[in-house]
């Protein structure tokens, strides 16, 4: 008999939802305020009032064992009366509210509590009340009614029956899924070097509830090497849900293709691909309000039927499939996809949905899920998580909305004046200095932001839709307060004035915040082809002493890769003016060595343009240049040039760390060489210097050197993508020849050679001639 464990509140909120999608207008501290209101109301009651009464109820239903858990806000026991109390804080007037017009989720939650209490205490009748509190007007209203057990039982049975339809669909499919996993074989005749060892490590990490950091060079088969053992762990019950987390759309495609390949070999799995809201929306301009969007209007009345329909007809829920069924049932495709996540075994989605406190899928983090996170291209999570856990406010935006609100809301306008004054004070303080840094949370600003939020919450709940500028500031402030609540030792507050005063709460070290999410998961697997130095990523991504680190060399023949260091180039900022002509010579020599396509990476557009101007005109090669702003069409045109090898070499000038240095596969003859000019150090700046100070003795490495080297490794990794590829990696900067940098090189670069403009042609000739001898 299958056991279904469920929170009463979650079950009711899923089954009893109805009405429109409306962008939620609620302050960041609403949950905290709601708890405070609950406690306040509970304390006002007499001795007969028992607060926070836990309920646990087990029962059989159509061959399943249900285990329901909940907590009643209040239980009132008098000599001749028992009453269940459910407290709800709301933001709307209570004058016309009665039991026939309350939110069905509130009422059904109360009925479930009443049913369980009656069954466990053999009661034939009971009183039930909903206690509402309007947080805006400080009003309170109690809606109380006497119920017979038969009435309550009817409602409870209806809720369970509706929920069971989804449960049965899920478990019927689970049987089919488990049969497919039982017979699923590795889809290739043999493993790549190190791949089987990696798969075993992933499996036992999930089984043992740990974290694993994997540096595995391109070609090892990391996606399959993590997905396949995770599926084995799913089959054996060590995990119930797998999240494949990515930083870019291209890696989501790779994960989806890997699953498709396994499905051709017999895998049956429910998979959902979560796509960004703007990309899913049917409207030309997204506006999530029932007055503007027919798919937001009454969405919740139709979405459960849409889910039953798609689950009965499909197992893979990607953008196209979700939109097809969303259109059929007239529901919002994005919100539809989030609901499908609940009933999927495997999800492919962006980092944000796991780690960003402003948008993460809270429904993923509950104990029964035994969630496994597979974090692809994990080197990207460092800067992405800093971005997730930081937030800024801009003075110009506050002043703009203050003007708009001057004749609309006295309280909101007054709150904005206070916030404007605080930002003006910062502006004055910044007159004689470039920035202000404080290692304490901005308490006074936060207090004023909170005042604005409460005023706006009341105003927006009464007046509905507003100009986008007003809504944008409101939600910016909601996000600011959410990050403010996270403030800890790893944070700093700073202000600058670059023509517009900015106050920012900045996260220097995201490790403890990330660990807050890891702790709710069964296991977390980090993997990347550039997780070097691995100790750096282990520290910054929240590794602990019981977690494991693995390093796998490239499975490709080292003779297919020529790594050269041109240590006669000085690429430091103050010296680079003397390097332009020499770099042009290097590019020419590389392009003459063999006709093909070559990528040239520079640390900045300024550096790129200086060399480009000297290299052009050039009749010996075709030359293309990355522009600062390139549309998707421009990018595709640029990449189309790589698809053919022409009568002479093609040279592509690009920026290190840009759109062409990561996440693109140039296989075979599409790319046979790259030059990386400089060591990729991030631009000097306040935030980087704050990181440097925070990490003390490791500060420079963590703030500048390691992030720069990671960009270099990513760019170098574009050259050799398969076992048949051959190519040249040329590093131009004298710093690469120092032990400080060579110790950061991957082990497969052990045959690295030093070169110069005068000697490179001979080295290239030897390398390309060896190709003909193989």
N, C-alpha and C positions, 0 to 999 in steps of 0.2 A: 504493500500500500504506500503510495506516494504521500509525503508530508508537505503541506503547503503552510509556510510560516508567513504571517502578514500582519502589518500594523492596521488597526481598525481605521485610523484616520486616513492612511494612504489608500486603503480599499475604497472607502466612502468617497474620497476626493476624486478617485478615478472613475467610479461608476456614476456618481450623482452630479457630476459637473454639467453645466448647461450654459447657454447664452453665448455672448460675443467674446472675441479677443479684444481687449482694450489695453493699451500700453499702461502698465501698472504705475500709478502715482502713489508712491509711498516712500517715506524717508528711510534712510539707512538704518536708523535705530528703531524701526517699527517693531521688529521682533523683540528687541530688548524692552521697548516701551510696553509691548503687549504682555510680556512676562511681569513687568512691574505692576501693570493694571490688574492682572490676575491676582497677584499677591495682595494688592491693596483691597480688592473686593473680598477676597477670602478672609483677610484679617478683620474685616468689618462684621463678619458673621459671629454667631454665638457658639457656645460649647457643643451644640448639636451638629455643627457643620464640620465635616471631615474633608480636608483638602488633599488633592493629588492622590486619589485612591487607585491603586494599580488593579488591572483586570487581566486575567489570563484564562482563555477558554479553548478547550479542545473538543472537537466533535467530528463525526464521520459524515461525509456528504458524497453520495454517488461514487463510492470506492476510494475516496481521498480522505486523509486525515488533515483537518484544518486546525492550525494553532494560531489563534487570534490574540493580539496583545494591545493593550491600550491603557490610558490613564484618565480617569474622570476628574474634571476640575473640582467638583464638589459632590459630596454625599451628605444629605440632611436626614438625620434619624431622630424622629420624635416618637412619642408614646403611641400615637395612632396614625403615623404617616411616615413614608419613606419617599424621598425626592432626590432625583439625579439632577445636578446642575452643570451646565456647559456654558463657559464664559467666552464671549467673542468681542474683541475690540474692533471697531469699524470707523470709517471716516465719513459717514453720511447721517443725516438727521433721523431720529427714531420716532418722530411723532406718529406717522401712519403705519408703523411696523406692527404686524400681528403674525401669529403662527402660520397662517395660510400664505403669507407672502415673504417668509424668510428664505434665506439661501438654503436650498435643498441639502447641500453638503453639511451645513450646521445641524439641520433637523435630523438627517439620517445618522449622523455621528451620535447624536443624543439617543436616538432610537436603538442603535446597536449596543450602547452602554446599558441602556435600560433592559434590553432583552437578556443580555448576559447576566446582569445582576438578578433579574427575576428568576432565571433558570437556576442559578447557583444558590438562591435563597428561597426557592419554592414560593414565589409570590405570584398572585393572580391579578394584581393591579398595582400601579405605582404612579406617583406624580413625577412629571418631568418639566424642567424649566430651562429656557435659554436666557442668559443674562447678557444684555448688550450694553456696550459702553462706547459712546461717541467721543473719540479722542480730540476732536476739534472743539466741540461745545461742552465737553466734560459732563454730558448727560448720561444717565443710566436708565435702562428699562428692562423689566423682567417679564417674560412671556411664559406663563405657567399653565399646565393643563393636566388633567387626570386621564390616564390611559389604562385600558384593560389589557391583560397579557396577550389576548388573541389579536388585538389591534397591532401591538408591537411585533408580534411573531410574524404577522403577514408582511410587514415592511422589511423586517430582517431577512425573511426567506426570499423576498424579491431581490434584495441587494446581493445576497449570496448566490442566487441563481444567475444573475447577470455577470457577476464576477467569475463564477465557475465556467461560464462559456469560454472566457479567455484562458483560464487555467487549463481546461481540458484540451483546448487547441494547442497550448504550449506543451503539455505533457504527452499528448499523442504524437506531436512532432518530435519531442525529445527521444521517444522510443526509436523512431526512424533514424534520427541523428546518431544515437548511440550505436545502432547496428552498423551504420556506415563508418563510424569511427573505429569500430571493432575490427573491420576488415581493411581499413585504409592503409595502404603501403606507401613507403617513400617513392615518389614518382620517377626516380631515375635509377639506372642500373648500379651506379656507384656514387659514393659521397666525394665531395671535394676535400682536399687536404684540410684537416682540422674541423670540418663541418659536423661530423658525427660527435666529436668531443664537445663541440659547442652546444649541440642539441641536447646532449645528456646534461650539461651544466644548466641549461635553461629549464629543463624538466624538473631537476631536483631543487632548483631555486624556487620554483613555484610550489612544489610539494612541501618544502621546508619553510615557506613563508619568509623569504629573504629578498635582498636586492642583489643584482648582478650588473657589473659594468664590463662591456665587451668592446675592445678595439679589434676590429676585424677588417683587414684591407679589402679593397674592391676585388670582387671575384670569388670570395669565399661562399657567397650565397646566404647573406645575413637574413634576408626577409624570410625565405623558406626555413632557414636554420633556427628562427625564433617562432614562426607561426606553427610549424609542424609539431614541435614538442609541446607548445601551448595547447594544441588540439588534443594531444595525448593526455595532457594533464586534465583537460576538460572531460575527456572520456572516463578517466579514473576518479573523477569527483574531487580533484584537488583545487579546481577553480570552476566557477559557474558562468563567468562572463569575462570576455577578453576584449580589451581596448587596444587598438593599434593606433598609436598617436604619432602624428607627423607635423612638420613645420611648413610643408609646401604641398601644393596640389599634385605635383609630379610623383612624390613618394606615396601618396594615397593611391595613385593609379597602379604603381608597382605592387602594392599590397593586394589590391583588388585582382590584378592579373594572377598573382600567386594563388589566391583562393580559387579563381576560375580554373586554373590548371589542376588543382587538387579535386575540384568538382568533376572534371573530366575523368578522374581516376576513382570516382565513386563517392566523394565526400558530399554529404547532405547537411547543410548548415544554414541557420538563419543569420543573415548578415545585413547590417545597415551602414550606409555611407552618409555621414552627416555633412551636408554642404552649407556654406554660409547663407544666411537669411536673404541677403540681397541677390544672390545667384539663384535662389529657389523661387523668389517671388514672381507671381504671374503679372503683376502690374509694371508699367514702364517706370514708375517712380513709387518706391515702397512707402506706404502710409498705413500703418497697422491700427486702423480704427473702423468700426462697422459702418460709419457714415460714408466712408470712402472706398472700403474694400469689401466686396461681396463674400470673399472667402474668410474674412474675419467675422462677418455678421453671422451669428448663430453657429459658429464653428463647433462649439462644444456639444451642440445638439446632434451633430452628425458624425463627429470624429470617431466615436467608438464603433459605429457601423462600418465606417471606412476601414478601420483596423481589422475587424473581423473579415471583411471582404478581401483585403490584400493578403492577410495571413492564410486565407483559404486557397489562394491562387498563386502565390509567389513566395520564394524563400530569400531572394536577394532584393534589398531595397536600396537602389541607387537613385540618383537624381531623376532619371527618366521614368523609372518605375513609380517612384513616389509621386511625381507630378501627374502621371497618368491617373492614378487612383484618387489623388487629391482633386483633380479636375472633375472626375466622375462624381464625387460626393460633395463637391463645393466646399472644401476645407483648406485651411492654410497649409501649404506643402511643408514649410519649415517646422511648424509646431507638430504636424503629423509625423515628421521624421523623428522628432524627439520622443514622441510616444512609442514609436516602433522600437526605439532603443531599449525600452523596458522588456520587450519580449524577444530580443535578438541575442544570439550567443556571442556574436563577434561584431564589433563596431570599428569603423575606420573614420577617424576624425582628427581635428586640429588639437594641438596642445591646450588651447584655451578651454576646451570643454572639460578638461580634467583638472587644470591647475589655476585658472583665473577666477578669483573669488567673485568677480562681477558677472560671469556668464557660465560658470562651470555647471555640469549636470549633477546637481545634488542627489538626484534619484539614483546615480550610479554608486554612491558611497553609503552602502548599508551592509551590515555584517553578513547577511545571507548571500550576498552576491559573490563573495569570495573573488573579488575583482583582481584580474591580472592586467597590468599595464605593460605594453611593449612600446618603448619609446625609441622611435626610429630617428636617425640623424641627431642623436642626443646632444651633440655639441651645440646645436642651435638653441637648446633649452636655457642656456646660461643667460644670454641677453634677452630672450623672450620672457623669461620669468622675472627678470629685473623690471621689464616693461609692465608686466602684469601687476606687480606689487608696488608700483609707483604711480603718483598722480599729481598733476599740476593744475593750478588755477591762474587765470589771466585777468589782469585788471580791466583791459579793454572790453572784455565780454561782460564783466560785472556792470560796467558803466553803461553799456549798450542796453542791457535788460533793465537797469534802473530807470532809464529814460522811458522805456516802453511801459513800465509798471507804475509810473508816477500818478496816473489818474485812474488806476484800476483796483489796486488793493493797498489800503493804508498800511496794513501790517507788513506786507511783502516789501513795499517801498521803503518803509522804515528800516527793515532788516537789511535791505540792499544799501541804504545810506551808511549803516554801521559797517558793513563789509567793505564798502568803497573807502570809508575813512581809514580802515585798517590797512588797505592796500596803498593809500596815499602816504600813510606813515612809513611804510616800507620804501616807497619811492623817495621820500625825503632822506631816509637812513642810507639810501644807496647813492646819494649825490656824490660823495667823496670816496667811494669804494666800488670795485667791480662786482662784488657779490657779498652776501651775508650767509654765514653757515651757522647752524645751531643743531646740536645733537639731542635736542629735546623736541617732543611733539609740539606743533603750533596750537597750543590750547586756546588762545584768545581768538585766533582766526576760526578754529573749529567751532567754538561756541557761537560765533556770528554766522557761520555757514549753517549750523544746526537751526538757528533761529529763522533763517531764510527758508529752510526746508519745511519747517512746521507751518510757517505762514503760507508758503506756496502750496503745500499739501491741501490745506483748507480751501484756498482760492481755486486750485485746479479741480478739486472734487466738486465744486459748486458751479464752475464756469466751463468745464470741458476743454476742448481743443484750443490751442493757442499758437502764436507764431513759432516757427521752428527755433528761432534764437532763444526764446523763453524756455522752451522744453529742453533745448540743448544744455543751457546753463543749469537747469534743474537737475538733469541726469548727471552732468559733470560734478555737481555738488554731492549728489548721492554717492557717486563713485569715490569722490574725495573722502567722504566720511567713512566709507567702507575700508579704504586703505588706512585712514587715520586710526581706525579700531585695531589694525594689525601692528601698529607701531611698536618696535622693540629695539634692542641694542644694535641690530644690523641696519637701522635706519638713520637718515640724516635729513634735516630740513634746510633748504637753501632758497635764497631769493636773488634774482638778477633783474636788471633793467636794460633790455636791448631795444628801447623805444616803447616797450610794453612790459610792465612789471609782471614777472612770473614768480609765484610761490610754489615750490615743489616738495612733496614728501618723496624721498628717493631711497630705494632699497639697494644697498651696496652688496649684501650677501643674502641670496634667496634661499639658502639651504634649509634653514629652520622652517620657513613657510612651506616649502615643497614637502618637507617631512610631515607636516600636518596632514597632507593628502596621502602620502605613502602609508602612513600609519593606519589608514582606513582600507588599505588594499591587501590582498593576499600576497602579491609579489609584484616587483617592478624590475623590468629588464631594460637597461640602457644599452644601445648599440650604435656604432658609427664607424666609418672607415677612417675617421680623424679624431678619435678620442684620445688625443695625445697633447701634453703629457697626461697619462691616465690618472695620476695622483691628483692633478689639478681638478679634473672633472669630478673625480671621486669626492674631493673636498667641497667644491662649489655647488654640486648637485645634491649634497646631503648624504654622502656615504657614511656608514658607521662601521665600527670595528668588526662586526659579524658579517658584513657584506663582502662580496667577492669581486675580484678584478681579473679579467682574462685578456691576453694579448695574442692575436693570431697573425702570423706573417702572411704576406701575399702568396696565393697559390700559383702565381704566374712565374714563368721562367725569368730570372733576373737578367739573362742575356738579352731579353727583348726591350730592356729599358736602359737608356744612357742618361745618367744624371751628372750634370756638369755644374761647377761653381766658377763663375767669372769673378775672381777676387781682385780684378783690376778696375772694378767699377765702384765708385763711391756714391751711394744713393741716399745718404743722409740729407736732410732738407737743405742745409747751408752749403753742401758740396755738390748737390745734384746738377747745378748749372754746368759743371765741367764734364758731366757724364753723357750729355745728349748725343754728341757725335759718335762716341764709342758704342752706345746702345744701337744706333743706326747701323753701324758696322756689324755688330753681332746679329741683328735681324737679317741683314743681307746674307751673311755667311750661312745662317741656319736655313734660309729659304733656298740658297744655292745647293746645299748639301743633298737635298732630294726634293723633287717637285711634289708639293702637297699643301695641306692646310696647317697654318700655325697661329696659335693664340698668343698675344703679347699682353701681359697684365701689368698695370701701373697702379701705384698707391693712390693716385688722385687724377682728376680730369686735367688739372693744370700740368702735371708731369706728362701725362699722355699727350696733350696738345703740343707741348714744347718739342717732344721727339717726333710727333706726327708731322709737324710743319717742316722739320728738317728732312724727314724721310720722303716726303712728297715734293715734286713729282718723281715717280719711279716707274720706269718702263719695263723693269725686269719682273715685277710681281703685281698682282692685283691687291689693292689695299682698301680695307673697310674700317670704319671707326664707330665705336659705340657712342651714342649721344646721351646727354644728360637726362632727357625725358624721352623715352621710347614707348610708343603704344604697343599693344599686343601684336598688331599688324606689322609694325616696324621690327619688332623682335623676331617675328616669324620670317620676314624677308631676310633679315640678317642671318638667321640660322639656315635658311634655304641654300645659301652659298656653300655651306659645308657638305651638302649632299653629293657634290660632284668634285672630282679632281680635274682641273683644267690644264691647258697647255703650259701654264706656268704657276708657280706657287701663289697661294692666297694668304695674305697676312691680315689678321684681325686685331686691331687695337682695342683693348677693353680695360675695365677698371677692376682691380682686385676686390673681392667681396661683393661684386655686383651680380646682375642677373645671369651672366654667362660663366661664372666661376663655380657654380654649385648646382647640383640637381639636374644636369643635362648630360645625356650619354652621347659621346662622340665615338662610335664604334668603327673599327677597321681603319680604312683610309680617310674617314671623315676628319680625323685630326692625328697628325703624326709628330707634333712637337709644340712646346710652349716655352715662352720666356717669362719669368717672374722677376720684375724689377723692384728691388727693395724687399724689406722683411715684413711688410704688411702692418706695421705698427698703427694702431688707431690714432686719429688726430688728437693732439694734446687738448685737454679740456677740463673743466671743473669736475664733471662727474667721474672721469677717469682718474683724476688726481684724488678725489675723495675715496675711491676704491683703493688706490695705492696707499693712502694713509691708513685706511681701515685694516688692511692685511699686513701692515708693518713690514717685517723682513721679507715677506713674499709679495709685497705690494706692487712693485714694478712689474714683476712677472705676471701677476694676476690681472693687472689693469692694462698692460700694454703688450708684453712679449708673447705670452701664451695665446691671447686672442689674435694677435697678428700672425703668429705661426700657424694657427688653425686655418686662417684664410689662405695662406700659402699652400698648405697641404691639400686643401679643397681644390684649389686651382690646378695644382700638379696632378691631382687625381683624375682630371678630365682626359688625360692622354691614354692611359692603359686601362681599357674597360673589359677586354676579353683575353683569353689565352692566346689568341692569334695576333693581337695588337702588338705593334712595335712603335717606339717613339722616343723622343728626346725631351728631357726636362732641363732647362738651363736657368740657373739661379744667378741673378746679377746683383751682387752686393758683397763687398769685402767682409761683411759681418758673418756671412754664411760659412766662411772658412774657419771661424773661431770655434773653440770647444763649447762656448756658451750656446751656440746654435746647433752644431753637429750632434750634440747629445739629445737634441729634440727631434732629430730626423727619425723616420720609421726604419726598422731594421732592414727592410728590403732595399734601402739606399746604401747598403754597406760597400758597394763597389763604386761609390761616388768618385769622380775625378775632378781635379782642379784644371782650369783652362784660362786662356787669354785670347784676345782678338787675333793674335799672331799664330796661335796653335789650334784653334777650334776647327778649322777646315780639315786638318789631318785627322782629328779625333772623329769628326762626323763621317769622313770617308771610310775610316776603319769600321765604324759601327754599321754603316749602311752596306758596305761590302760583305760584312759577316752575314747579313741577311741572305745574300745570294748563295752563300756556301751551305746554308742550312737545308 
